[in-house]
């Protein structure tokens, strides 16, 4: 179980890095003039990365709530079946 969580966390981390870079490039091409490129910095990338990563973790938890509840119900039913044996 922990191994699957680590894989999901690593995949989310990689996606966050890529999404952060894409968000900055999107902002550069659609919102900024090329004369403002000097405003881009490593700090800006890290700031964007942190927000994207946290946002993805929150979204993952929101969409897994029903799945987690279903797994708990299945485990409960399995315990009852095993006790009857």
ABEGO torsion letter per residue (X at the ends): XAAAAAAAAAAAAAAAAAAAAAAAAAAAAAABBAAAAAABBAAAAAAAAAAAAAAAAAAAAAAAAAAAAAAAAAAAAAAAAAAAX
